Amino acid sequence: MKSIFALAAVALASVLALGLGASGTLRAADVAVQRVDDFQLTDHTRLAHQLYYYGYAPAIVMMTRENGSTVSRARSAELQKIAADYHGRGVLFFLLDSNLADTRETAAAAATKEGLTLPILMDEQQLVGEQLGVKREGEVFVIDPRTWNVAYRGPVPKTAVALDALLAGKPVDQARVELTEGRAVSFPEQARSAAFAKISYAKDIAPILQAKCVSCHLSGGIGPFAMDSYEIVKGFSPMIRETIRTRRMPPYFADPHIGAFKNDQGLTPSETKTIVHWVEAGAPRGDGTDPLRVNATRVAAEWPENLGKPDVVVDLPAFKVPASGLVQYQFMRVDNPFPDNTWLKAIAMKPGDRRVLHHVISNHVPDPSKPRPNIPGGSVGSYTPGAQPQMMGDNSGAPVPGGGRLNFQMHYTTMGAETTDKTQVGFYVLKTPPKYIKRSVVIGDFALFIPAGEARHKEVAYMTFPADAYLYTLYPHAHYRGFHVELKARMPDGREKMLLSLPKYDFNWQRDYDPVEPILVKAGTKLIATWVYDNSVHNPANPDPRRNVTWGEQTPDEMMYFRLNYRWADETVSQVRNDLQEKLYSSSMLGSLDDNFDGLVQASELNGPIGKMYQARFADLDKDRNGGLDSQELMAGGGRRAMRNAARDTPDL
């Protein structure tokens, strides 16, 4: 594969050989084909956009811009007017910011000041601008999604003419028009393009793959191929480039500008550009021994390498999953392997067949004939696709009361062929009790309602912490319509801080996000979870875009779920604060339904199964007749029991 810059040079030479007309234009028949490869960029509102997702549009328009420029302001406003004119014809419009001096925050401020509603795609690594061959601000690219070729490239004023031709199925008469105004966009890497062919596979590429990819891409691993030689990597190099440009791999999706997490598997900007430029230079072998050859004899470890063999392994009963149809939740109860109170430092689940196991959620079930345990019971582990082991850390542990049974809720999905799952759970035990108790709670909206066909539906839920606490794990979960998710803290003084943002959620890779340092949540702070769902026909994973979707257990239904692992700041093993738990649960109930954040739940906010239940009793529960249910009235209506009945997917509540 030639360097992208070498290809650009060939295209430029062709243009020069043809010669520009007096108007600085080229006819469509004289223009070398310029193809736009797929990419994903995050816009100024933190929402992800993947180019090929919009293949349904009749045309896609992108214009380059930068902040603080008179030309960019004028041309952005002009393009927005054109966008309004073509809104009813399905054409999509974007702004592209490849200027290294611009940030998402400054772009958002500029959009507000200028009244821009078009998404500003932040090309922070300049890979999209490089591939397009961007020269100046204010340059328009009209893309034909039928071929992913550039149908028109030039100034804004000629955009409408180009669009009319493209929409009419005709070639654009003036397909390339030279820009004579606006600032040049600087691409520093272009000056180094000749050196891309000299990027060392042995010294530069293989170490990145070893650190960020090989743990999955081993024989027997979850990756589709083993990275165990240069030849294998080169063979898959076009796919590697594509998955990096679209940010599907490595499977770590937290916004790098928000928070710092222990399990960060993402590529740095430098690593990303190094791999992409190496692939575009033809993935040369270069000198040196092949560092990946050591993986030829390696196989994926039975249990996580950083933990080793568990202290205790529990075998769950085998379950035969049919080839098709919906499988009801399976509730598997096994004897508690711990006769005495035990504290866990880590939990790892090993699916028998990860192709069909949607999730595992667990809890301890006390023996009703025995006295109430003197340590709290709760989750004893969970699993979702792509999940990693759950680590406690920081002198804390997950409590497992002695005796009783362990309950595992198993959610299976069919795959077109019958198979049998036999999942194992590995427990890693602390030899002495820890100082702190690790707890979990879920922010959820059990009355969510996603209209049929809606592409970007938003649901919000919150909970208010009654005392100081430390957050250890942030874990978002939805089904196939989940598109984007964020968690932010709203302090008692009104200040807000974003804790986690996933510009694009991926159902196939549901990970715990563990802050490098536990996050202190002060008393009175609201933690607010926001989910965006794609229930449109354009979502390739959507089970049925014709449905109005509510909360449900099965994958064709949907969930709005955000688990937090935390500890109370003043709770220790010797001083348990179950009173704080009850207050938090009460807040969770209110926050799951209070869409307008007024501290009350109106009848109009009640949707889904739990909403119907409360609507039927609304008048009786509204004791003060103020038209809304407060926290106490909700709890009187069933509280946690109501949440359990309407959302059995959260047994740890």
HUFENQUI-V445532 format. One line per field, one symbol per residue. ss: DSSP state (~ for helix, > for strand, _ for the rest). phi: phi as a letter, one per 20 degrees, with the letter a starting at -180 (. if undefined). psi: psi as a letter, one per 20 degrees, with the letter a starting at -180 (. if undefined). A space follows every 10 residues. Layout:
BEGIN
ss: ???
phi: ???
psi: ???
END
This chain:
BEGIN
ss: ___~~~~~~~ ~~~~~~~~__ ____>>>~~~ ____>____> >>>____>>> ~~~~~~___> >>>>_____~ ~~~~~~~~~~ ~~~~~_~~~_ _>>>>>>___ ___~~~~~~~ ~~~~____>> >>____~~~~ ~~___>___> >>>>____>> >>>>_~~~~~ ~~~~~~~___ ___>>>>___ ___>___~~~ ~~~~~~~~__ ~~~~~~~~~~ ~~______>_ _________~ ~~~~~_~~~~ ~~~~~_____ __________ >_______~~ ~~~~~~~~~~ __________ ~~~~~~~_>_ __________ _>>>>___>> >________> >>>>>_____ _>>>>>>>>> ______>>>> >>>>>_____ __________ _>>>_____> >____>>>>> ____>>>>>> >>______>> >__>>>>>>_ _____>>_>> >>>>____>> ______>>>> >>>>____>> >>>>>>>___ _>>>>>>>>> _____>>>>> >>________ __>_>___>> >____>>>>> >>>_______ ________>> >______>__ >>>>>>>>__ _>__>__~~~ ~~~~~~~~~~ ~~~_______ >_~~~__~~~ ~~~~~~_~~~ ~_______>_ ~~~~~~__~~ ~~~~~~____ ___
phi: .fgfffffff ffffffffne ffemccfgfe effdedffbc ceefdmdecd gfgeffffac dccfbbfmdf ffffffffff ffgffdgfdn fdccdcddff fedfffffff fffemedffd eeefemffff ffmgdcfmee cedeffcmde ebbrffgeff fffgfffemd fffdfccfed cnffeecgff fdgfeffdge ffedegffff fdcfgeecgn eeffbeecaf gffffegfff gffffemecf fcdfffecmc cfefdfffgf ffffffffff eolffmenfe feffefdecf ffcgffdnff fcddeegfce effbnedfgd dddcfffdfd gcddeaccdd ffbffdeeac ccaedfffed gfgecfdafd pbbbgmfdge demllcbeec gfmmcddced ddcecnbfbc dbedcddddf fcgfeddecb bcebdedfbd fgmfecedcc bbbdeebfbd edbdcebbdf efdbbbccdd fgenfccfdb bdgcecgfcd dfddggdgef dfgnfedddc dddddefeef effafeefdc gaffgfebcc bbecdbcffd dcgecfdfff ffffffffff ffdefemenc degfeecmgf ffffffdgff fffeldnbee ffffffeplf fffffebfec fff
psi: pqqhhgghhg gghgghhhpq rhjkrqqhhi pqpoqoqqrp qpaijjpqpp gihkiiqhqp pppqrqqjpg gggghghghh ggghhjgijj pqpqqpojph iqrhghhggg gghikpippo pomhjjhghg hikpgrqjpp oopoihikqo hqoarghjgg gggggghikq qpgnhppppi rqqqppnhhh ijhhihijpo gghggghghh hihhhhmrpj aiqiqpnjrg gggghjhhhg gghghjkhqq mojppiiorp qgkojqqrgg gghggghggh jjlqgarqqo hihiihjqqp qhrphihapq hpppoqqqpo prhrrppqpp oppqppiohr pqppiqpppo qhnihiogrp qrqpoqoiiq qpqjqqrbqk qrqrpjqrqp pfrlkrrppo qqabrppoop oqqqjiqqrp pnqqpppopp hqqahqpprq qppqnjkqoo qpiphmpppp rrqppirqrp phppoqpabi iphqqqpqpo rhjiqqpphp pnhoqohino qpooqgpqpp oqpipppppp qpqnkriioi iohniiqopr pqhqhiarqo poqpprqphj prhinpmhhh gghggghhgg hhhnhjkjjq orhijoragh ghghhhjghh hmhjljjqpa ghhghhjhch gghghimjjm ii.
END
